[in-house]
Amino acid sequence: MWDNQAWSYLHGDINKSEPPFLAQDFIHAVQPGAKIIIMLRDPVERLYSDYLYFTMVNKSSEDFHQKVIESVHLFQRCLSDRSLRSCVYNTSLYNTMPVRLTLGMYFVFLLDWLTVFHKEQILVLRLEDYAANLKETIKNVFDFLDALCQQTLRQH
């Protein structure tokens, strides 16, 4: 759903500030009736987990805090010159920030998916709900996918 910082290289124009098309555009071209399931994690927990996973040495809450502050300052500086979407997809900014702050800005990525797929085709789940109530979450997934099965049966 996100974390595609190679878009500027794939599109052949490294000077563009935003991607003209993304993975969801290709998915929609091949499978316009696709059902998309997205599971989101609390963005702060995601960021800290990401820090713990990718930081090799000197892991500490103080180090994490300093890296987040630095990343926020870099992001705010970008916003003074560019749009939110442009900053989120800015490859050089992404590579400069000491933590992957922009990956938790889910609404930017969700809006991109919603420009391609109808909201009825997308099920957004929260990892916290999944962990707290697995049965209910799985039921919601099956209910969501059942509509796809019923639609497929009607077409044949």
C-alpha atoms as one frame of an Amber mdcrd trajectory, in Angstrom:
protein
   0.000   0.000   0.000   2.931   2.300   0.655   6.710   2.322   0.981   7.337
   2.584  -2.749  10.178   5.066  -2.810  11.382   3.742  -6.160   8.500   5.392
  -8.039  10.689   8.258  -9.290  13.076   5.794 -10.913  10.319   3.615 -12.347
   8.602   6.546 -14.031  11.819   7.720 -15.635  11.496  11.272 -14.344  13.388
  11.728 -11.133  12.404  15.421 -11.085   8.662  14.879 -10.665   7.458  15.844
  -7.203   4.667  13.253  -7.035   4.076   9.859  -8.614   1.811  10.021 -11.677
   0.641   6.462 -11.031   1.241   3.784  -8.412   0.781   0.055  -7.843  -2.974
   0.431  -7.377  -3.277   1.859 -10.887  -1.693  -1.285 -12.321  -3.826  -3.545
 -10.118  -6.971  -1.723 -11.226  -5.989  -1.964 -14.900  -5.681  -5.745 -14.629
  -8.358  -6.441 -12.000 -10.826  -3.527 -11.726 -13.178  -5.513  -9.491 -10.487
  -6.433  -6.966 -11.265  -6.373  -3.270  -8.509  -4.730  -1.266  -7.903  -5.532
   2.406  -5.709  -3.097   4.296  -4.584  -3.632   7.869  -3.267  -0.578   9.665
  -1.304  -0.419  12.880  -1.284   2.472  15.323   1.144   4.828  13.544   3.178
   5.580  16.672   3.537   1.893  17.536   4.413   1.180  13.908   7.104   3.850
  13.947   8.660   2.581  17.172   8.565  -1.034  15.995  10.156   0.057  12.725
  12.883   1.867  14.677  13.587  -1.213  16.797  13.747  -3.441  13.733  15.958
  -1.247  11.543  18.220   0.360  14.134  21.255  -1.821  14.618  23.066  -0.087
  17.492  22.390   2.298  20.375  18.656   1.626  20.523  16.998   3.661  23.261
  13.845   5.656  23.851  15.981   8.824  23.931  17.575   8.001  20.576  14.160
   7.225  19.104  12.784  10.522  20.417  15.663  12.513  18.905  15.292  10.772
  15.560  11.561  11.464  15.502  12.133  15.145  16.315  14.694  15.410  13.521
  12.357  13.662  11.076   9.433  15.918  12.011  11.601  19.013  11.430  12.708
  17.721   8.040   9.107  16.940   7.110   7.880  20.363   8.231  10.614  22.008
   6.173   9.408  20.062   3.142   5.819  21.175   3.776   6.882  24.813   3.597
   7.712  24.294  -0.102   5.630  21.354  -1.271   2.253  19.668  -0.902   1.614
  17.022   1.739   1.430  14.272  -0.886   4.631  15.465  -2.502   6.468  15.371
   0.844   5.126  11.914   1.679   6.388  10.572  -1.660   9.638  12.587  -1.620
  12.371   9.983  -2.071  15.272  12.206  -1.040  13.429  13.331   2.103  12.578
   9.719   2.889  16.232   8.749   2.558  17.334  11.691   4.733  14.957  11.140
   7.649  16.444   8.997  10.432  13.072   7.256  10.991  10.424   6.324   8.421
   7.894   8.873   9.636   5.857   9.130   6.449   4.859   5.455   6.369   2.378
   6.130   9.170   0.606   8.867   7.221  -1.973   6.352   6.114  -4.586   8.829
   4.953  -2.350  10.014   2.088  -1.943   6.450   0.847  -5.611   5.595   1.444
  -6.686   8.609  -0.597  -4.503   7.381  -3.446  -6.188   3.965  -3.290  -9.622
   5.606  -3.118  -8.941   7.562  -6.298  -8.648   4.235  -8.126 -10.991   1.860
  -6.282 -14.487   2.493  -4.919 -14.749   2.572  -1.139 -16.936  -0.559  -1.300
 -13.915  -2.421  -2.711 -11.654  -1.572   0.225 -11.815  -3.024   3.723  -9.672
  -1.192   6.267  -8.834  -3.107   9.425  -6.950  -2.061  12.528  -4.291  -4.392
  13.852  -5.454  -3.588  17.389  -8.970  -4.841  16.590  -7.550  -7.956  14.966
  -5.452  -8.697  18.058  -8.328  -7.996  20.444 -11.032  -9.904  18.575  -9.740
 -12.283  15.932 -13.110 -13.980  15.322 -14.949 -10.711  14.675 -12.222  -9.454
  12.363 -12.176 -12.678  10.349 -15.978 -12.576  10.140 -15.751  -9.035   8.747
 -13.206 -10.199   6.173 -15.411 -13.114   5.100 -18.465 -10.831   4.910 -16.466
  -8.415   2.769 -15.225 -11.183   0.479 -18.619 -12.884   0.305 -19.957  -9.880
  -1.544 -17.232 -10.529  -4.115 -18.220 -14.202  -4.354 -21.902 -13.318  -4.807
 -21.032 -10.795  -7.517 -18.884 -13.379  -9.330 -21.683 -15.955  -9.186 -24.169
 -13.473 -10.672 -21.814 -12.808 -13.587 -21.569 -16.511 -14.532
